[in-house]
Amino acid sequence: MGRRAFRRVLLFATILLVAAGGGAAEVKPPGQYVGAPHPLMTVPRGRYRTSMGWVIASMIEFDNRGLFDSFNIFNLAKPEIYRDFVAAESAHIAGLRGQAYFRYAEGFARDLAQLQILTLENDRLSLALSSIPRAILVDLSAAAIGTGIKHVLPAKRAGIEALNSVYLEEATERTVLTRRDVLDLATRYDTLLGDGLAGRIAQGVSDGDLRDLVSESAISAGIAQAVAANSASPDKLLDLLRKQMVMDVAAHGCACVLDTRIHEAPAAIQAVFGDNGEYHTLLGYLLSIKLVPPDSTILNILSGPQATAMLNAELAKLRAMEGKNAARYSAYLRGLLVDLETLERAQIAALDRGVARSFLEGTVINVLFGFFAIGGGSMAQAVAILSNAGYGALDNYQTMSDELQIRIQMAALRETALDRLLPHVPTCGCGAGLAVAPTKVIKGAPPED
């Protein structure tokens, strides 16, 4: 072997050794994207903000490679490479704190949405993963979702053990901070665990019961159970993971706006429509009413016009709020970001019931595009937004299925909501009268009539 050839081999071996270490918890700011963390990993479609998003996409591509690709010298990745990298990256993510974790969760949420769109768009990218990649995804999901616990209960207060009967004793600064963290924890995991943690804590429970409800071990066990229940379905796992990352972003430093529902519909309206506790904003609540109108009775015969009038009034308030009250606008964006997840599920369920996509677009998507002052929710606008966000060219979107078109437009709205929220992240818009206040509160003015 010549000296030049030997140097090339040595250089290639050095690259492999460095890259094989994996795990740098790398995340790029908006508009920038990570590269391949390992030279033998399959290069996936799209551009990704986080190394973890890139690797999941690569693993899906690798598991769906064709016969020719299996013998391609540039596709020599092994499942062990993915397993080792995911384990190392998960450990690094678990060590992130504060703004560093927020940046990773925000980028990872976008990457996961992109993954779901690409796998739906491209029939060759199946999420019916084989056993090894699916096991890696299960481990990753449990680790990523569980990481949020450590960001809510700081070690300096010994977690839940520092409560000291906070519901019975006079509130000190220390106990108020601990109560804030407990409510934050319950709010983040309330939907995931499905046992009404936030509601039960808000009613007031004894110190001992509170430890049982929100101990790290109890929530970790609940997360493991939720992940296990979805382990046979990679698409459900990715959906579960994305929704939790979105919740972590929305709750960052200001979970109180999610613990207390923002919408306060008049009692007379609630008597007609009911009060859907799934939604955090009045906008999400009203859109859900239009999406699934109540059964027609003598009491709600005018529910359609009433909902439309309230919706128009709410949109007018929001347009004024953006320029006049940044704190309230920030709080609303956080709640709406979570509501987008619920509205997307509701629209897919409506499609399954036979509701026309055109009705769904006019009921939800066009309204939300209008709220963000983008214009009508056309597919061309949605694809442009996603292309700028790194999704790349979405092929033949005119011929996509109704479900994929809905998901693409909702993904574009999610990207827009995240972009609008980022400048307001340091601002917490919780109002007065909460049981627990954040460290720094900027109280929003009451809405204008």
CORPEVEN-V234441 format. One record per pair of residues at least 4 apart in sequence whose ideal C-beta (glycine too) atoms are under 7 Angstrom apart, sorted by the first residue. I is the first residue (numbers start at 1). GAP is how many residues later the second one is. D is the distance in Angstrom with one decimal. If there is no record, write none. Layout:
BEGIN
i: {I;I}
gap: {GAP;GAP}
d: {D;D}
END
This chain:
BEGIN
i: {1;1;2;3;4;5;6;7;8;9;10;11;12;13;14;15;15;16;16;19;19;19;20;22;22;22;22;22;22;23;23;23;23;23;24;24;25;25;25;25;25;26;26;26;27;27;27;27;27;28;28;28;28;28;33;33;33;33;34;34;34;34;34;36;36;37;37;37;37;38;38;40;40;40;41;41;41;41;42;42;42;42;42;42;43;44;44;44;44;45;45;46;46;46;46;46;46;47;47;48;48;48;48;48;49;49;49;49;50;50;50;50;50;51;51;52;52;52;53;53;53;53;53;54;55;55;55;55;56;56;57;57;58;59;59;59;59;60;60;60;60;61;61;62;63;63;63;64;64;64;65;65;65;68;69;70;77;79;79;79;80;81;82;82;83;83;84;85;86;86;86;86;87;88;89;90;90;90;90;91;93;93;93;94;94;94;96;96;96;97;97;99;100;101;101;102;102;102;102;103;104;105;105;105;105;106;106;107;108;108;109;109;109;109;109;110;110;110;110;111;112;112;112;112;112;113;113;113;113;114;114;114;115;115;116;116;117;117;117;117;117;118;118;119;119;120;120;121;121;121;121;127;127;129;129;129;129;130;131;132;133;134;134;135;136;137;137;137;138;138;138;138;139;140;141;141;141;141;141;142;142;142;142;143;144;145;145;145;146;146;148;148;148;149;149;149;149;149;152;152;152;152;153;153;153;153;153;157;157;158;159;160;160;160;162;163;163;163;163;164;164;165;165;166;166;166;166;167;167;168;169;171;171;172;173;174;175;176;176;177;178;179;179;180;180;180;181;182;182;182;182;183;183;183;183;183;183;184;184;184;185;185;186;186;186;186;186;187;187;187;187;187;188;188;188;188;189;189;189;190;190;190;192;192;192;193;193;193;193;196;197;197;197;198;198;199;200;200;201;201;201;202;205;205;205;206;207;208;209;210;211;212;213;214;214;216;217;218;219;220;221;222;223;224;225;226;226;227;227;230;230;230;231;233;234;235;236;237;238;239;240;241;242;243;243;244;245;246;246;246;246;247;247;248;250;250;250;250;251;251;252;253;253;254;254;254;254;255;256;256;256;256;256;257;257;257;257;257;257;258;258;258;258;260;261;261;262;262;262;262;262;262;263;263;263;263;265;265;265;265;265;267;269;269;269;270;270;272;272;272;273;273;273;274;276;276;278;279;279;279;279;279;280;280;280;280;281;281;281;281;281;282;282;283;283;283;283;284;284;284;284;284;285;286;286;286;286;286;287;287;287;287;287;288;288;288;289;289;290;290;291;291;291;291;291;292;293;293;294;294;296;296;302;303;304;305;306;307;308;309;310;311;312;313;314;315;315;316;317;317;317;318;318;318;320;320;321;321;321;321;322;325;325;325;326;326;326;327;327;327;327;327;328;328;328;328;329;329;330;330;330;330;331;331;331;331;332;333;333;333;333;333;334;335;336;336;337;337;337;339;340;340;340;340;340;341;342;343;343;344;344;344;345;346;347;347;347;347;348;348;348;349;350;350;351;351;351;351;351;355;355;357;357;357;357;358;359;360;360;360;361;361;361;362;364;365;365;365;366;366;366;367;368;368;369;369;369;369;372;372;374;374;375;377;377;377;379;379;379;380;381;382;382;382;382;383;383;383;383;384;385;385;385;385;386;386;386;386;386;386;387;387;387;389;394;396;397;400;400;401;402;403;404;405;406;407;408;409;410;411;412;413;414;415;416;417;418;421;427;428;428;428;428;429;429;430;430;430;430;431;431;432;437}
gap: {4;5;4;4;4;4;4;4;4;4;4;4;4;4;4;4;24;4;23;18;19;20;18;15;16;62;63;66;67;62;65;66;68;69;27;68;64;67;68;71;79;8;24;25;22;23;76;77;80;4;5;6;21;79;14;15;16;357;14;15;16;17;20;5;7;14;17;18;48;43;47;36;37;41;14;17;36;40;16;19;20;23;33;35;15;10;13;14;17;73;347;11;68;72;344;345;346;343;345;5;6;9;63;342;4;58;61;62;4;54;57;58;61;4;38;4;37;56;4;55;58;59;62;4;4;27;30;31;4;59;4;58;4;4;23;74;77;4;59;65;67;4;64;15;66;67;70;60;61;62;4;5;10;4;6;5;4;4;53;54;4;4;4;54;4;53;4;4;4;50;53;54;4;4;4;4;50;53;54;4;11;51;54;49;53;56;4;5;8;4;54;4;4;4;50;4;147;150;323;4;4;4;140;143;144;143;312;4;4;137;4;133;136;137;140;4;279;305;308;4;4;126;129;130;133;4;129;298;301;4;276;277;4;123;4;122;4;274;290;291;294;4;7;6;8;284;287;273;274;279;283;107;108;4;5;8;105;4;4;4;4;4;100;4;4;4;97;100;4;89;93;99;4;4;4;86;96;99;100;4;81;82;85;4;97;78;96;99;74;77;4;40;100;4;36;67;70;71;29;32;33;36;6;7;28;32;63;5;21;4;57;51;54;55;16;15;44;47;48;5;11;4;42;5;9;12;13;37;40;39;6;4;5;4;4;4;4;4;260;4;4;4;257;4;256;258;4;4;19;28;32;4;18;72;73;76;253;4;67;71;4;29;4;11;12;15;28;11;64;68;71;72;59;60;63;67;4;8;30;6;7;8;31;34;52;4;26;29;33;4;4;16;17;4;61;4;5;13;4;9;12;233;4;5;8;4;4;4;4;4;4;6;5;4;5;4;4;4;4;4;4;4;4;4;4;4;14;4;10;6;7;10;6;4;4;4;4;4;4;4;4;4;4;4;98;4;4;4;91;92;95;4;91;4;8;84;87;88;4;7;173;175;185;80;174;176;184;4;4;174;178;180;182;5;74;77;78;172;173;22;76;77;80;174;16;19;18;19;20;69;70;73;16;18;19;22;4;5;10;17;20;4;4;37;41;4;5;27;28;31;16;21;30;20;9;12;64;5;6;9;60;63;4;55;58;59;4;51;54;55;58;4;32;4;31;35;53;4;52;55;58;59;4;4;21;24;25;28;4;56;76;77;80;4;55;58;4;18;17;73;55;56;59;72;73;54;10;11;6;9;4;5;4;4;4;4;4;4;4;4;4;4;4;4;4;4;56;4;4;130;131;4;14;53;4;128;4;7;8;11;7;4;119;120;4;98;101;4;100;102;115;117;4;101;116;117;4;95;4;94;97;99;4;98;99;113;4;4;84;87;88;91;87;4;4;81;80;81;84;4;4;70;73;74;77;4;4;4;21;4;63;66;4;4;4;13;17;59;4;55;58;4;5;10;4;6;51;52;55;4;5;4;45;48;49;4;4;4;5;46;4;5;16;4;4;4;12;44;4;10;11;4;4;45;5;6;7;8;44;48;7;42;6;4;5;32;4;18;26;4;4;4;26;27;30;4;11;14;25;4;4;27;30;31;5;8;22;25;26;29;4;5;6;26;14;4;11;4;5;4;4;4;4;4;4;4;4;4;4;4;4;4;4;4;4;4;4;4;15;10;12;13;14;13;15;4;7;8;11;12;13;11;4}
d: {5.0;5.2;6.8;6.5;6.8;6.5;6.2;6.2;6.3;6.3;6.3;6.6;6.6;6.4;6.4;5.9;5.8;5.8;6.5;6.4;4.5;5.7;6.7;6.1;6.7;5.8;3.6;4.3;6.4;6.4;2.6;4.4;6.4;5.0;6.5;6.5;6.3;3.5;5.2;6.1;6.5;5.4;6.9;4.4;6.0;4.9;5.4;4.6;4.6;3.9;5.6;5.6;5.1;6.8;3.9;5.8;6.3;5.7;5.7;6.9;6.5;5.2;5.4;5.7;6.3;5.1;6.9;6.6;6.3;5.9;6.4;4.8;4.7;6.3;6.9;4.6;4.9;6.6;5.0;4.5;4.3;6.6;5.6;5.7;7.0;6.8;3.5;4.8;4.7;5.6;6.3;6.4;5.4;5.8;6.3;5.8;5.1;3.7;6.6;4.1;4.1;6.5;4.8;6.8;6.5;3.3;5.9;5.7;7.0;6.2;4.6;4.8;5.4;6.2;6.0;6.4;5.4;6.0;6.5;5.8;2.6;6.6;6.8;6.1;6.2;6.5;5.8;6.5;6.6;6.1;6.5;5.6;6.0;6.2;5.0;5.1;6.7;6.3;6.6;5.7;7.0;6.7;6.9;5.3;5.3;5.7;4.6;6.1;5.7;5.6;3.7;6.0;6.0;6.6;4.9;7.0;5.3;6.1;4.3;6.7;6.1;6.4;6.1;5.6;6.4;5.3;6.4;5.9;6.0;5.5;6.8;5.1;6.7;6.6;6.3;6.4;6.3;4.1;6.8;6.9;6.1;6.7;5.8;7.0;5.0;6.7;4.4;4.0;5.8;5.9;6.7;6.2;6.7;6.1;5.6;6.1;6.7;4.7;7.0;6.4;5.8;6.2;5.0;4.5;5.2;5.0;6.3;6.3;6.3;5.3;6.7;5.9;3.9;5.0;5.9;6.5;6.5;6.6;6.8;6.5;6.7;5.8;6.0;3.9;6.5;6.5;6.0;4.9;6.1;6.2;6.9;5.2;6.3;6.2;6.4;5.8;6.1;6.5;6.2;6.0;5.7;6.0;6.2;4.6;5.3;5.0;6.6;6.2;6.9;6.8;6.2;4.3;4.6;4.3;4.3;6.8;5.0;6.7;6.1;6.6;6.4;6.4;5.9;6.6;6.2;6.2;5.8;5.7;6.6;6.1;4.8;6.7;6.3;5.9;6.1;5.0;5.1;6.6;4.9;6.0;6.2;5.8;4.7;6.6;6.0;5.1;6.5;4.8;5.5;5.2;6.6;5.8;5.1;6.6;6.8;5.3;5.9;6.9;5.3;4.8;4.5;6.8;4.2;6.4;5.4;6.4;6.8;4.1;5.8;4.7;6.2;5.3;6.2;5.2;5.5;5.8;5.5;6.3;6.9;6.7;6.6;5.2;4.4;7.0;4.2;6.0;5.2;5.6;6.6;6.9;6.8;5.4;5.0;6.9;6.4;6.5;6.3;6.4;6.4;6.5;6.4;6.4;4.6;6.2;4.3;6.4;6.3;6.4;6.5;6.7;5.5;6.1;6.2;6.8;7.0;5.4;5.3;6.5;6.5;3.9;6.5;5.2;5.8;3.9;4.4;4.9;5.8;5.1;6.1;4.6;5.1;4.4;5.5;6.5;5.3;6.5;5.1;6.4;5.6;6.8;4.8;4.3;6.9;5.8;6.0;6.3;7.0;4.3;6.9;5.5;6.2;6.0;6.7;6.1;5.6;6.7;6.3;6.6;6.3;6.8;6.6;6.8;4.3;5.2;6.9;6.8;6.7;6.8;6.2;6.4;5.5;6.4;6.9;6.9;6.5;5.9;6.3;6.6;6.3;6.4;6.4;6.4;6.2;6.1;6.4;6.9;6.7;6.3;7.0;4.2;5.0;5.6;6.8;6.6;6.3;6.4;6.2;6.2;6.2;6.4;6.6;6.4;6.4;6.5;5.2;6.4;6.5;6.2;6.2;6.5;5.9;5.9;6.2;6.6;6.2;4.4;4.7;5.1;3.9;5.6;6.6;6.2;6.8;6.4;3.8;6.6;6.0;6.0;6.3;4.2;5.5;6.7;6.1;6.8;4.2;5.2;6.1;6.2;5.6;5.8;6.6;6.4;6.4;6.2;6.9;5.7;5.7;5.1;6.6;6.7;6.4;5.0;6.6;5.7;3.4;4.8;4.6;5.2;6.9;6.5;6.5;6.3;5.9;6.7;6.9;6.6;4.7;5.8;4.4;5.5;5.1;6.0;6.3;6.8;6.0;5.7;5.2;3.8;4.4;6.0;5.3;6.3;6.5;3.3;5.5;5.6;6.8;5.9;4.3;5.1;5.4;6.2;5.2;6.4;5.5;6.9;6.3;6.3;6.4;3.2;6.7;6.2;6.8;6.7;5.7;5.6;4.6;6.3;6.1;6.1;6.8;5.1;6.4;6.4;6.8;6.1;6.8;4.8;5.5;4.8;5.5;6.8;6.2;5.4;6.1;6.8;6.5;6.7;5.2;6.0;6.8;6.4;5.5;5.9;6.5;6.2;6.4;6.1;6.5;6.5;6.2;6.4;6.5;6.7;6.4;6.5;6.0;6.7;5.9;5.5;6.5;6.8;6.6;6.2;5.7;6.6;5.2;5.4;4.9;6.8;5.0;6.1;5.5;5.6;6.1;6.2;6.0;6.6;5.5;3.7;4.3;4.4;6.2;5.2;3.5;7.0;6.4;6.9;6.7;3.6;4.6;4.9;6.7;3.2;6.8;6.6;6.0;6.2;6.2;5.8;4.6;6.6;6.7;6.2;6.5;6.2;4.9;7.0;6.4;5.9;6.3;6.3;5.9;5.5;6.3;6.8;6.3;6.3;5.7;6.6;6.9;4.4;6.3;6.4;6.6;4.9;6.1;5.2;6.7;6.1;6.6;6.7;4.0;6.1;6.2;6.8;5.7;5.8;6.8;5.6;6.2;6.2;4.2;6.4;6.5;6.4;5.9;5.9;6.9;6.2;4.5;5.7;5.8;5.5;6.4;6.2;3.8;4.9;6.3;5.5;4.5;6.5;6.7;5.2;4.6;6.2;6.2;3.9;5.0;6.9;6.1;6.8;6.5;6.8;6.8;5.5;6.1;5.5;6.2;6.4;6.5;6.4;5.3;4.4;3.8;6.0;5.2;5.6;7.0;6.5;6.4;4.1;5.6;6.4;3.9;6.6;6.7;6.1;5.5;6.7;6.0;6.6;6.5;4.7;6.8;7.0;6.9;4.2;5.2;7.0;6.5;6.3;6.1;6.5;6.2;6.1;6.6;6.6;6.4;6.5;6.5;6.2;6.3;6.4;6.3;6.2;6.6;6.5;6.0;4.9;6.7;6.3;6.6;6.4;4.9;5.8;6.5;6.1;5.7;5.8;5.9;5.7;5.1}
END
